[in-house]
């Protein structure tokens, strides 16, 4: 799981062009939106595309994203359980 969490952090940094942010700057359990990393709804769309392209995961219900993208750990757990790639 730790490898997947690190992989996701690197992908998030790359896909969202988070300049000056390192994987160490992103907490495994910290919120990605709002007070945490401060991502917004456009970033959420980018994360949905990331899951689809990289892991073959299609979100059927966009409302799922709120729970899936709560933290890097929740993303990793979802990817681990649902990946097709």
C-alpha positions as a LaTeX table, in Angstrom:
\begin{tabular}{lrrr}
\hline
Residue & $x$ (\AA) & $y$ (\AA) & $z$ (\AA) \\
\hline
Unk1 & 0.00 & 0.00 & 0.00 \\
Unk2 & 2.86 & 2.40 & 0.80 \\
Unk3 & 4.20 & 2.06 & $-2.76$ \\
Unk4 & 0.77 & 2.85 & $-4.20$ \\
Unk5 & 0.39 & 5.87 & $-1.91$ \\
Unk6 & 3.77 & 7.23 & $-3.06$ \\
Unk7 & 2.85 & 6.52 & $-6.69$ \\
Unk8 & $-0.44$ & 8.41 & $-6.28$ \\
Unk9 & 1.28 & 11.37 & $-4.65$ \\
Unk10 & 3.71 & 11.60 & $-7.58$ \\
Unk11 & 0.83 & 11.30 & $-10.09$ \\
Unk12 & $-1.19$ & 13.99 & $-8.29$ \\
Unk13 & 1.80 & 16.36 & $-8.34$ \\
Unk14 & 2.41 & 15.68 & $-12.04$ \\
Unk15 & $-1.22$ & 15.80 & $-13.24$ \\
Unk16 & $-2.13$ & 18.92 & $-11.25$ \\
Unk17 & 1.17 & 20.71 & $-11.94$ \\
Unk18 & 1.80 & 21.32 & $-8.25$ \\
Unk19 & 5.08 & 23.17 & $-8.59$ \\
Unk20 & 7.29 & 23.14 & $-5.54$ \\
Unk21 & 5.31 & 20.31 & $-3.92$ \\
Unk22 & 7.03 & 17.02 & $-3.10$ \\
Unk23 & 5.42 & 13.71 & $-2.12$ \\
Unk24 & 6.63 & 14.35 & 1.43 \\
Unk25 & 4.57 & 17.57 & 1.49 \\
Unk26 & 1.35 & 15.61 & 0.99 \\
Unk27 & 0.00 & 13.83 & 4.05 \\
Unk28 & $-1.28$ & 10.27 & 3.53 \\
Unk29 & $-4.40$ & 11.04 & 5.55 \\
Unk30 & $-4.70$ & 14.80 & 5.08 \\
Unk31 & $-7.62$ & 16.26 & 3.19 \\
Unk32 & $-6.99$ & 16.89 & $-0.49$ \\
Unk33 & $-9.71$ & 19.55 & $-0.79$ \\
Unk34 & $-10.45$ & 22.59 & 1.35 \\
Unk35 & $-8.13$ & 22.99 & 4.32 \\
Unk36 & $-5.76$ & 20.21 & 3.28 \\
Unk37 & $-3.99$ & 20.42 & $-0.07$ \\
Unk38 & $-6.53$ & 23.02 & $-1.23$ \\
Unk39 & $-7.66$ & 21.32 & $-4.42$ \\
Unk40 & $-10.82$ & 22.47 & $-6.21$ \\
Unk41 & $-13.51$ & 21.02 & $-8.50$ \\
Unk42 & $-11.32$ & 21.31 & $-11.62$ \\
Unk43 & $-8.65$ & 19.31 & $-9.81$ \\
Unk44 & $-11.29$ & 16.68 & $-9.00$ \\
Unk45 & $-11.97$ & 16.24 & $-12.71$ \\
Unk46 & $-8.25$ & 15.80 & $-13.31$ \\
Unk47 & $-8.12$ & 13.13 & $-10.59$ \\
Unk48 & $-11.06$ & 11.29 & $-12.20$ \\
Unk49 & $-9.17$ & 11.27 & $-15.52$ \\
Unk50 & $-6.03$ & 10.07 & $-13.70$ \\
Unk51 & $-7.89$ & 7.09 & $-12.23$ \\
Unk52 & $-9.34$ & 6.20 & $-15.61$ \\
Unk53 & $-6.13$ & 6.52 & $-17.65$ \\
Unk54 & $-3.67$ & 5.09 & $-15.15$ \\
Unk55 & $-5.70$ & 2.46 & $-13.31$ \\
Unk56 & $-8.64$ & 1.72 & $-15.64$ \\
Unk57 & $-11.16$ & 2.91 & $-13.06$ \\
Unk58 & $-14.32$ & 4.62 & $-14.30$ \\
Unk59 & $-16.38$ & 6.42 & $-11.70$ \\
Unk60 & $-20.02$ & 5.66 & $-12.45$ \\
Unk61 & $-21.27$ & 8.19 & $-9.91$ \\
Unk62 & $-19.32$ & 11.47 & $-9.66$ \\
Unk63 & $-20.65$ & 11.86 & $-6.12$ \\
Unk64 & $-18.39$ & 8.92 & $-5.21$ \\
Unk65 & $-15.44$ & 11.21 & $-5.76$ \\
Unk66 & $-16.06$ & 13.06 & $-2.52$ \\
Unk67 & $-15.32$ & 9.92 & $-0.50$ \\
Unk68 & $-12.65$ & 8.51 & $-2.82$ \\
Unk69 & $-10.69$ & 11.77 & $-2.97$ \\
Unk70 & $-10.90$ & 12.49 & 0.76 \\
Unk71 & $-7.18$ & 11.69 & 1.17 \\
Unk72 & $-4.36$ & 9.95 & $-0.66$ \\
Unk73 & $-4.94$ & 6.89 & 1.53 \\
Unk74 & $-8.64$ & 6.66 & 0.59 \\
Unk75 & $-7.66$ & 7.00 & $-3.08$ \\
Unk76 & $-5.08$ & 4.22 & $-2.69$ \\
Unk77 & $-7.60$ & 1.93 & $-1.00$ \\
Unk78 & $-10.12$ & 2.54 & $-3.79$ \\
Unk79 & $-7.49$ & 1.98 & $-6.51$ \\
Unk80 & $-6.26$ & $-1.21$ & $-4.86$ \\
Unk81 & $-9.80$ & $-2.60$ & $-4.69$ \\
Unk82 & $-10.97$ & $-1.50$ & $-8.15$ \\
Unk83 & $-8.04$ & $-1.20$ & $-10.55$ \\
Unk84 & $-8.14$ & $-2.99$ & $-13.89$ \\
Unk85 & $-4.64$ & $-1.95$ & $-15.02$ \\
\hline
\end{tabular}
